[in-house]
Amino acid sequence: MTDVAPDVAGPVIGWRAWAVTREHGRHRLRSVVAPTVWEPGVALAARCLRPRFRPWRRHAAPAESCECGIYAADLSGALEYARNAGGGYFSSMRVFGSVALWGTVAEHEHGWRAEHAYPAEIVVPAAAFPRRRGPSTLAAVEHDLASYGVPLRISDDPAELLELIA
């Protein structure tokens, strides 16, 4: 066996969008397209969601022959995805941010698919959370998302928000 140095010594940092959902009375990050909730303090481990349709084809994620894995892109790609996924950059109950990816990381045309991930920074557009009383007020979202233990940025102004992360 030959010892081979890894291509990358640390995590790959990408950007992604998340939906904000309520789980057990707390706001949590959730994948926009998959039923996957990101728990605070716990690295997300990728798994292929296709085996429920074809259980004989189980494999580790990300697999070269599949589309599985935890996705991230460059900032412009993540913002484009957030915009197209929900009717504007700052659609209701959506946030975005940087994410650390590690383990097996496959590069693809629009970014990366990874084996493990955890948020590195969460950016909350205030416009994504209606100013009303109730469980999803901006203050409640800010309080709950702080439990991820990563920098949290909030802005009322989309132009200012984009400058913050530039």
C-alpha positions as CSV (number, residue, x, y, z in Angstrom):
1,M,0.0,0.0,0.0
2,T,1.3,3.4,-0.9
3,D,0.8,6.4,1.4
4,V,-0.8,9.2,-0.7
5,A,-1.1,12.7,0.6
6,P,-4.7,14.1,0.4
7,D,-5.4,16.8,-2.2
8,V,-6.8,19.1,0.6
9,A,-5.5,19.2,4.2
10,G,-8.6,20.9,5.6
11,P,-12.3,21.2,4.8
12,V,-13.6,22.6,1.5
13,I,-15.7,25.7,2.1
14,G,-18.7,26.2,-0.1
15,W,-22.0,28.1,0.1
16,R,-25.5,26.8,0.1
17,A,-29.1,27.7,0.8
18,W,-31.3,26.2,3.6
19,A,-34.9,26.3,4.4
20,V,-35.7,27.1,8.0
21,T,-38.1,24.6,9.6
22,R,-39.5,24.0,13.1
23,E,-38.5,20.8,14.8
24,H,-39.6,20.1,18.3
25,G,-40.4,23.8,18.8
26,R,-37.1,25.1,17.6
27,H,-36.0,26.6,14.2
28,R,-33.6,24.3,12.4
29,L,-31.8,24.3,9.1
30,R,-33.3,21.9,6.5
31,S,-32.2,21.0,3.1
32,V,-34.3,22.9,0.4
33,V,-34.8,19.7,-1.6
34,A,-34.4,16.7,0.7
35,P,-36.1,15.9,4.0
36,T,-32.9,16.4,5.9
37,V,-32.6,18.5,9.1
38,W,-29.2,19.8,10.1
39,E,-28.9,19.4,13.9
40,P,-26.9,21.9,15.9
41,G,-23.5,20.6,17.1
42,V,-23.7,17.5,14.9
43,A,-21.9,17.1,11.6
44,L,-24.3,16.0,8.8
45,A,-23.3,12.7,7.3
46,A,-24.4,12.2,3.7
47,R,-26.5,9.1,2.8
48,C,-28.0,8.2,-0.5
49,L,-31.7,8.7,-0.5
50,R,-32.3,6.4,-3.5
51,P,-32.0,3.0,-1.7
52,R,-35.6,3.3,-0.6
53,F,-36.5,2.9,-4.2
54,R,-33.7,0.4,-5.1
55,P,-32.4,-1.2,-1.8
56,W,-30.1,-3.5,-3.7
57,R,-28.0,-0.5,-4.8
58,R,-26.9,0.8,-1.4
59,H,-23.6,2.7,-1.5
60,A,-21.6,5.3,0.4
61,A,-22.3,8.9,-0.4
62,P,-21.2,10.7,-2.5
63,A,-20.9,8.1,-5.2
64,E,-19.5,8.9,-8.6
65,S,-22.4,7.0,-10.3
66,C,-25.1,8.9,-8.3
67,E,-26.2,12.4,-7.4
68,C,-26.0,11.8,-3.7
69,G,-24.0,13.8,-1.2
70,I,-24.2,17.1,0.6
71,Y,-24.2,19.9,-1.9
72,A,-22.4,23.3,-1.9
73,A,-21.4,25.8,-4.5
74,D,-19.6,29.0,-4.8
75,L,-21.4,32.1,-3.5
76,S,-22.9,33.2,-6.8
77,G,-24.1,29.6,-7.4
78,A,-25.7,29.4,-4.0
79,L,-27.4,32.7,-4.3
80,E,-28.7,31.8,-7.8
81,Y,-30.1,28.5,-6.4
82,A,-31.7,30.3,-3.4
83,R,-33.3,32.8,-5.9
84,N,-34.6,30.2,-8.3
85,A,-35.8,27.8,-5.5
86,G,-38.1,30.3,-3.8
87,G,-39.1,33.4,-5.8
88,G,-36.3,35.9,-5.0
89,Y,-33.0,36.0,-3.1
90,F,-34.7,36.4,0.2
91,S,-37.8,34.2,-0.1
92,S,-39.8,33.3,3.0
93,M,-38.1,31.1,5.5
94,R,-34.8,30.7,3.6
95,V,-31.3,31.5,4.7
96,F,-27.9,30.8,3.2
97,G,-24.4,30.5,4.4
98,S,-21.0,28.9,4.1
99,V,-20.5,25.3,4.9
100,A,-17.4,23.2,5.7
101,L,-17.2,20.0,3.6
102,W,-14.9,17.1,4.4
103,G,-14.4,13.3,4.0
104,T,-15.0,12.3,0.4
105,V,-15.6,15.5,-1.5
106,A,-16.5,15.2,-5.2
107,E,-16.2,18.3,-7.4
108,H,-18.8,18.8,-10.0
109,E,-19.8,21.4,-12.6
110,H,-21.6,23.7,-10.1
111,G,-19.6,23.0,-6.9
112,W,-19.1,20.0,-4.6
113,R,-20.9,17.0,-3.1
114,A,-19.5,15.8,0.2
115,E,-19.6,13.0,2.7
116,H,-19.7,15.3,5.8
117,A,-20.7,18.9,6.4
118,Y,-21.4,21.5,9.0
119,P,-22.4,25.2,8.7
120,A,-19.5,27.6,8.9
121,E,-21.6,30.8,8.9
122,I,-25.3,31.4,8.6
123,V,-26.6,34.5,6.8
124,V,-30.2,35.5,7.7
125,P,-31.9,38.0,5.4
126,A,-34.4,39.7,7.7
127,A,-36.8,40.1,4.8
128,A,-37.2,36.3,4.7
129,F,-39.0,36.4,8.1
130,P,-42.2,38.3,8.3
131,R,-42.4,41.0,11.0
132,R,-45.3,39.4,12.9
133,R,-45.9,37.8,16.3
134,G,-45.6,34.1,16.3
135,P,-43.1,31.3,16.4
136,S,-41.2,32.3,13.3
137,T,-40.3,35.9,14.1
138,L,-36.8,37.1,13.3
139,A,-35.9,37.2,16.9
140,A,-37.0,33.6,17.5
141,V,-35.1,32.4,14.4
142,E,-32.0,34.3,15.4
143,H,-32.1,32.8,18.9
144,D,-32.6,29.2,17.6
145,L,-30.0,29.4,14.8
146,A,-27.4,30.7,17.3
147,S,-27.4,27.1,18.7
148,Y,-25.3,26.0,15.7
149,G,-22.4,27.9,17.3
150,V,-21.2,29.6,14.1
151,P,-21.2,33.2,13.1
152,L,-24.7,34.5,12.4
153,R,-25.3,37.6,10.3
154,I,-28.6,39.3,10.0
155,S,-29.5,42.2,7.7
156,D,-32.6,44.2,6.7
157,D,-31.0,45.5,3.5
158,P,-30.3,43.0,0.6
159,A,-27.6,45.2,-0.8
160,E,-25.9,45.5,2.6
161,L,-26.2,41.7,3.1
162,L,-24.5,41.0,-0.2
163,E,-21.7,43.5,0.8
164,L,-21.3,41.7,4.2
165,I,-20.3,38.5,2.5
166,A,-18.4,39.9,-0.5
